[in-house]
């Protein structure tokens, strides 16, 4: 019977082949052929079976170790008891387990990552994980240790002559990321969103009868005037938006300590939302969407100046 690591490696290999097939089709600017779709679906089924097998093997291994359940949250010096020994969970184990989950099905994941993830009860294939923050704040900001920290800093020579004592004082880093926020409107939330299967231009028929009105006629008088509304069409073009790239090395993914990778995904989505909101509002219609303000017709209401809008002007807009 296959071991857990062997099953995981086979699943990762199939996942890499699936990605390569999609990348090839993307590079050649085409869809998958019927034959490729069949191969892709077959590989997907094989991978799902392997993942299910891996999950069963992990459950059996857990039972054999006397655990019978996923490992609970632990703190830096916690230990986990089994029938045969006491397993010590270290900071290095936690870091490697989180890196294993972040790398997912990547080929970069090592045996060390897999072992740490298993020890912590984390499956690299699961969609999300829960991380409990430290119960105590950092030493540099805890009131009961601030004085000792400051004395230690003052006890090293950081002025001339420099004896190098400050090299022995470790740097501290807040385990949070301060992110600047900027509000932007919600034009798409108030719009009618039409999804199409292709990027071809979409003709939108229009009718304008706002300039026409009825007329009074005498009794028993037959109406002879013909008045038809204006029919036209509005062509909605397709546009491709890019959030622009955020290059990240494998080392950065492995080493950053503030959850920057997860935040980058949200940032990319916000970039697209900002540009789409701006174009939906003030887009020129020239090689970009025609914005609401640009396409709006005149209200025929005049004011003394752009900065002198009276109450009556606002009532007239209703």
C-alpha positions in Angstrom: 0.0 0.0 0.0 1.3 3.5 -0.9 2.5 5.8 1.9 0.9 9.2 2.4 3.9 11.1 1.0 3.9 8.9 -2.2 0.2 9.6 -2.7 0.7 13.3 -2.2 3.7 13.4 -4.7 1.6 11.6 -7.3 -1.3 14.1 -6.8 1.2 17.0 -7.0 2.6 15.6 -10.2 -0.8 15.3 -11.8 -1.6 18.9 -10.7 1.6 20.2 -12.3 0.7 18.4 -15.6 -2.8 19.9 -15.5 -1.4 23.4 -15.1 1.1 22.8 -17.9 -1.7 21.8 -20.2 -3.7 25.0 -19.4 -0.6 27.2 -19.7 0.2 25.7 -23.1 -3.3 26.5 -24.4 -3.1 30.0 -22.9 0.3 30.6 -24.6 -1.1 29.5 -27.9 -4.2 31.7 -27.4 -6.7 28.9 -27.8 -9.1 26.7 -25.9 -8.4 23.1 -25.0 -9.1 20.6 -27.8 -11.7 17.9 -27.3 -8.8 15.4 -26.8 -7.1 17.7 -24.2 -10.4 18.2 -22.4 -10.8 14.5 -22.0 -7.2 14.1 -20.8 -7.7 17.1 -18.4 -10.9 15.6 -16.9 -9.2 12.2 -16.6 -6.3 13.7 -14.7 -8.7 15.7 -12.5 -10.5 12.5 -11.5 -7.2 10.7 -10.8 -6.0 13.6 -8.7 -9.3 13.7 -6.7 -9.0 10.0 -6.0 -5.4 10.4 -4.8 -6.5 13.2 -2.5 -9.2 11.1 -1.1 -6.7 8.2 -0.6 -4.3 10.6 1.1 -7.1 11.8 3.5 -7.9 8.2 4.4 -4.3 7.3 5.0 -3.9 10.3 7.2 -7.0 9.2 9.2 -5.5 5.7 9.6 -2.1 7.2 10.7 -3.9 9.4 13.2 -5.7 6.4 14.7 -2.5 4.4 14.9 -0.8 7.2 16.8 -3.7 7.2 19.3 -5.0 10.7 18.3 -8.1 9.9 16.3 -8.7 13.6 15.4 -7.0 16.7 14.0 -4.4 18.2 16.2 -5.6 21.1 18.4 -4.1 24.6 18.4 -0.8 24.7 20.4 1.6 27.4 21.6 5.3 27.6 21.0 6.4 25.1 23.8 3.4 22.8 23.7 3.8 19.1 23.4 1.4 16.5 22.0 1.3 13.0 23.7 0.8 9.7 21.8 0.9 6.1 22.9 4.6 5.8 22.3 6.1 9.3 22.8 5.6 12.9 23.4 5.9 15.0 20.2 7.2 18.5 20.7 5.8 21.3 18.5 8.4 24.0 17.8 8.2 27.4 16.2 10.0 26.0 13.2 7.3 23.3 12.8 4.6 25.9 12.8 6.4 28.1 10.2 7.0 25.1 7.9 3.4 23.9 8.3 2.0 27.4 7.3 4.4 27.5 4.4 3.2 24.1 3.3 -0.4 25.3 3.3 0.5 28.5 1.4 2.4 26.6 -1.2 -0.6 24.3 -1.7 0.0 22.0 -4.7 3.2 23.7 -5.7 6.2 21.5 -6.7 8.3 23.7 -4.3 6.8 22.1 -1.2 9.4 19.9 0.4 9.3 16.8 2.6 10.1 19.0 5.6 6.9 21.1 4.8 4.8 17.9 4.6 6.1 16.5 7.9 5.4 19.8 9.7 1.9 20.0 8.2 1.2 16.5 9.3 2.5 17.1 12.8 0.3 20.2 13.2 -2.7 18.5 11.6 -2.9 20.8 8.6 -3.7 19.6 5.2 -2.0 21.7 2.4 -5.1 21.1 0.2 -7.7 22.6 2.6 -9.1 25.9 1.6 -8.6 27.8 4.8 -7.0 27.5 8.2 -7.5 29.2 11.6 -4.5 30.7 13.4 -4.7 31.7 17.0 -2.6 34.7 17.8 -0.3 34.9 20.8 -2.0 35.4 24.1 0.7 37.9 25.2 1.8 41.0 23.2 5.4 41.4 22.0 8.0 41.9 24.7 8.8 45.3 23.4 5.3 46.6 24.1 4.3 44.7 27.2 4.2 47.0 30.2 5.7 44.5 32.6 8.9 44.1 30.5 9.2 47.5 28.9 11.6 48.8 31.5 13.9 45.7 31.3 13.8 46.0 27.5 14.8 49.6 27.6 17.6 49.0 30.1 18.9 46.2 27.9 19.0 48.6 24.9 20.6 51.4 26.9 23.2 48.9 28.3 24.8 48.4 24.9 27.2 50.9 23.4 25.6 52.4 20.2 27.8 55.5 20.1 31.4 56.0 19.5 33.4 54.0 20.3 31.1 51.2 19.0 31.9 48.0 20.8 29.3 46.0 18.9 27.0 45.3 21.8 23.9 46.3 19.8 24.5 43.4 17.4 23.3 41.1 20.2 20.0 42.8 20.7 17.3 41.2 18.4 15.0 43.3 16.3 11.3 43.1 16.9 8.6 43.1 14.2 4.9 43.6 14.6 3.0 40.5 13.4 0.4 42.7 11.7 0.4 44.6 8.5 -0.8 48.2 8.4 -2.7 48.7 5.2 -3.7 52.1 3.8 -7.4 52.3 2.8 -9.1 54.5 0.2 -12.8 54.5 -0.3 -14.3 54.3 -3.9 -17.8 54.2 -5.2 -20.0 51.3 -6.0 -21.1 51.9 -9.5 -21.3 48.2 -10.4 -23.5 47.4 -7.4 -26.2 49.7 -8.9 -25.7 48.6 -12.5 -27.3 45.9 -14.5 -24.5 43.4 -15.1 -24.9 41.3 -18.3 -22.5 38.3 -18.7 -21.7 37.0 -22.2 -20.0 33.9 -23.4 -17.6 35.8 -25.7 -15.9 39.2 -25.8 -17.7 40.3 -29.0 -19.4 43.7 -29.2 -23.0 43.6 -27.8 -25.6 45.6 -29.7 -28.2 47.1 -27.3 -31.4 48.3 -29.0 -32.7 51.7 -27.7 -35.9 53.7 -28.1 -36.3 57.4 -27.4 -39.8 58.9 -27.4 -39.1 61.6 -24.8 -39.6 64.5 -27.3 -43.1 63.3 -28.4 -46.4 64.0 -26.7 -50.1 63.6 -27.6 -52.5 66.3 -29.0 -56.0 67.4 -28.4 -58.5 66.6 -31.2 -62.1 67.4 -31.7 -65.0 65.1 -31.2 -65.5 62.5 -34.0 -62.3 63.8 -35.7 -60.0 61.1 -37.1 -56.3 61.4 -36.1 -54.2 61.7 -39.2 -50.8 62.6 -37.7 -48.1 59.9 -37.6 -45.4 60.1 -35.0 -43.0 57.3 -34.4 -40.4 57.0 -31.6 -36.7 57.1 -32.5 -35.1 53.7 -32.7 -31.4 53.2 -32.5 -28.8 50.9 -31.0 -26.0 51.3 -28.5 -23.0 49.0 -29.0 -21.4 47.8 -25.8 -17.7 47.0 -26.4 -15.6 44.5 -24.5 -12.5 45.7 -22.6 -9.7 43.8 -20.9 -8.5 45.1 -17.5 -5.3 44.2 -15.7 -4.5 44.7 -12.1 -0.8 44.8 -13.0 1.6 42.3 -11.7 3.0 42.0 -8.2 6.1 39.9 -8.5 6.8 37.7 -5.5 9.6 35.2 -5.0 9.2 31.8 -3.4 11.5 33.1 -0.7 9.2 36.0 0.0 6.2 33.6 0.2 8.1 31.4 2.6 9.7 34.0 4.8 7.3 37.0 5.2 5.8 37.0 8.7 2.7 39.3 8.2 0.5 37.3 5.9 1.3 39.5 2.9 0.5 36.8 0.4 -3.2 36.7 1.4 -3.4 40.5 1.4 -1.9 40.7 -2.2 -4.9 38.8 -3.6 -7.3 41.4 -2.1 -5.2 44.2 -3.4 -5.4 42.9 -6.9 -9.2 42.8 -6.8 -9.3 46.3 -5.4 -7.2 47.6 -8.2 -9.6 46.2 -10.8 -12.6 47.6 -8.8 -11.1 51.1 -8.7 -10.4 51.4 -12.5 -13.8 49.9 -13.4 -15.6 52.2 -11.0 -13.8 55.3 -12.4 -14.6 54.3 -16.0 -18.2 53.5 -15.2 -18.5 57.0 -13.7 -16.4 59.3 -16.0 -15.2 57.1 -18.8 -14.7 58.9 -22.1 -16.2 56.2 -24.3 -13.0 56.5 -26.5 -11.2 53.1 -26.1 -12.8 52.8 -22.7 -16.4 52.5 -21.3 -18.7 55.5 -21.6 -19.2 56.7 -18.1 -22.5 57.7 -16.5 -21.5 61.4 -16.1 -20.1 61.5 -19.7 -23.3 60.0 -21.2 -25.7 62.0 -19.1 -27.8 64.6 -21.0 -28.2 68.2 -20.0 -30.9 68.9 -17.3 -31.5 72.3 -19.0 -31.2 73.9 -15.5 -28.9 76.9 -15.2 -27.2 78.3 -12.1 -25.4 81.4 -11.4 -22.2 79.5 -11.3 -20.8 76.0 -10.6 -20.4 77.0 -7.0 -23.8 78.7 -6.6 -26.5 76.0 -6.7 -29.7 77.1 -5.1 -32.4 75.1 -3.4 -34.8 75.8 -6.3 -32.2 74.3 -8.7 -32.2 71.1 -6.6 -36.0 70.9 -6.6 -36.0 71.4 -10.4 -33.8 68.3 -10.8 -36.5 66.0 -9.2 
